[in-house]
Amino acid sequence: MIATIFRLRKHADYQRVYKASRKQSAKQMSFFFAMRPQLGPDGTPLRDADPTTPRVGLTVGKVMGKAVDRNRIKRRLREAVRKHLSLLHAPVDVILHPRRTVLDLDFTLLEREIAQIFRTIQRAAEKQQATAASASLNPTPNARHPDRSAAEWRDPRISPESPKPSPAAPPKHP
């Protein structure tokens, strides 16, 4: 079984991953993933999970069959995830949505697909971390003119040295 620290458990965490990512597909399942934030929505550090480990959640709905079938799918997925979890190093949350064909799929093929999904997620997470790190090192408010704000870019009469223009005075009638 997957250790508790590697499991995605709370409904709010599932919802956050769904909102922060797009559905991606593999042959036998679809998956969602999102980088885990260091701070919660209220700005306090998250306490419930180790911020350096990946977490994986599984969703197997009733459309997949009766409880016996759903539980078998989950057991097979948990074992494949346990064997290949070491491929994920980034602090990501992953949700796997298997298709019904996973029930009859050869276990080695299932393992191969989980490994491929985790490699894809790891590459994407490294890319996201690299872009976030470069953005934090070089923050520019306006890419075209870093010395001008977005409002100044829209109004060419405003320069960083000149004062802000006052609204036009109404015309005087004699």
Buried (B, 14 or more C-beta within 10 A) or exposed (E): EBEEEBBBEEEEBBEBBEEBBEEBEBEBBBBBBBBBBEEEEEEEEEEEBEEEBBBBBBBBEEEBBEEEEBEBBBEBBBBBBBEBBEBBEBBBBBBBBBBBEBBEBEEEEBBBBBBBBBEBBBEBBEEBBEEEEEEEEEEEEEEEEEEBEEEBBEEEEBEEEEEEEEEEEEEEEE
